[in-house]
Amino acid sequence: MIIFNRRIIINFLIIITSILLISILYEISLNNKRKLLIKIVDYRWNPIANIPVRFETLEQSDQEYYTNNQGQVIFYLDNNHNNTEYIQISTDGINEKILLTDEEVTIRLNMINQNTSEIYDDGIFNSSF
């Protein structure tokens, strides 16, 4: 009976140690990558879902992702890039080159109201009464 309890305790400790080791290795692998958040918005700064976003660096070929419900796409970049290197982002006919020093980029697709064809004026909606 005592031997059986020792085996259970030893197996439990081995399992816990293995889980901790795997989680530590996973965190280390994530630290080798940087996050780049791209947000796609419309003329009123509302997020746009399910828009394709193409992403290209010197080392990675063209990759295409789709925005989530908040209009966001997260790219993971290797940390071996230098600060003067650009990445190419293209979506809905817009091609942007950005520096890798940025951590978050918001792309406004256009400033024209598609229903009325009027140019959207930020000052109208940002003023307080």
C-alpha positions in Angstrom: 0.0 0.0 0.0 2.8 2.4 0.9 4.7 1.5 -2.3 1.5 2.2 -4.3 1.1 5.7 -2.7 4.8 6.5 -3.4 4.3 5.6 -7.1 1.3 7.9 -7.3 3.2 10.8 -5.7 6.3 10.2 -7.9 4.2 10.0 -11.1 2.3 13.1 -10.1 5.5 15.0 -9.5 6.9 13.9 -12.8 3.8 15.0 -14.6 3.8 18.4 -12.9 7.5 18.9 -13.7 6.9 17.9 -17.4 4.1 20.4 -17.7 6.2 23.2 -16.2 9.1 22.4 -18.5 6.9 22.4 -21.6 5.3 25.7 -20.6 8.8 27.3 -20.0 10.0 26.1 -23.4 6.9 27.4 -25.0 7.4 30.9 -23.4 11.1 30.9 -24.5 10.1 30.2 -28.1 7.5 33.0 -28.0 10.2 35.4 -26.7 12.1 34.9 -29.9 9.3 36.4 -31.8 7.8 39.9 -31.8 4.1 40.7 -32.1 2.9 43.1 -34.8 -0.8 44.1 -34.5 -2.5 45.3 -37.7 -6.0 46.9 -37.4 -8.1 47.6 -40.4 -10.9 50.3 -40.0 -13.4 52.0 -42.3 -14.0 55.7 -42.9 -15.6 56.0 -39.4 -12.8 54.1 -37.6 -15.1 51.1 -37.2 -13.2 47.7 -37.4 -13.7 45.7 -40.6 -13.9 41.9 -40.2 -12.8 39.2 -42.7 -10.6 41.4 -44.8 -7.5 39.8 -46.4 -4.2 41.2 -45.3 -1.0 40.3 -47.1 2.2 40.4 -45.2 5.7 40.1 -46.7 9.3 40.4 -45.3 12.6 39.7 -46.8 12.8 36.3 -45.2 9.1 35.3 -45.4 7.3 35.0 -48.6 3.8 36.4 -49.2 1.4 35.3 -46.5 -2.3 36.1 -46.3 -4.4 36.3 -43.2 -7.9 37.5 -42.5 -9.0 40.1 -39.8 -11.0 38.9 -36.8 -14.3 40.6 -35.6 -12.3 43.5 -34.2 -10.6 44.1 -37.5 -7.2 42.8 -36.2 -4.5 40.6 -37.5 -1.5 39.6 -35.3 1.7 38.7 -37.1 4.7 37.1 -35.3 8.1 38.3 -36.5 11.5 36.9 -35.7 13.6 39.0 -33.4 16.6 38.9 -35.8 15.3 41.8 -37.9 17.2 45.1 -37.6 15.4 48.4 -37.0 15.9 49.7 -40.5 14.1 46.8 -42.3 10.7 47.3 -43.7 7.8 44.9 -44.1 5.2 45.2 -46.8 1.5 45.1 -45.9 -1.2 45.2 -48.5 -5.0 45.1 -48.1 -7.9 46.2 -50.3 -5.6 47.9 -52.8 -3.5 49.7 -50.2 0.2 48.9 -50.0 2.1 50.1 -47.0 5.7 49.7 -46.0 6.3 50.0 -42.3 9.3 49.9 -40.1 9.7 47.0 -37.7 10.0 49.3 -34.8 6.2 49.7 -34.8 4.2 47.3 -32.6 0.7 48.4 -33.7 -0.5 49.8 -37.1 -3.9 51.0 -38.0 -4.9 51.2 -41.6 -7.9 53.3 -42.6 -9.2 52.0 -45.9 -10.7 55.2 -47.1 -12.1 58.5 -45.9 -15.2 58.6 -48.1 -18.6 57.5 -47.0 -19.6 54.8 -49.4 -23.3 55.7 -49.1 -23.2 59.4 -49.7 -19.8 59.8 -51.4 -18.9 62.6 -49.0 -15.5 62.9 -47.5 -15.6 62.0 -43.8 -14.6 64.8 -41.6 -13.0 63.7 -38.3 -13.7 67.1 -36.7 -17.4 66.7 -36.8 -17.4 63.6 -34.7 -14.6 64.5 -32.4 -16.0 67.9 -31.3 -17.7 68.1 -27.9 -20.6 70.4 -27.1 
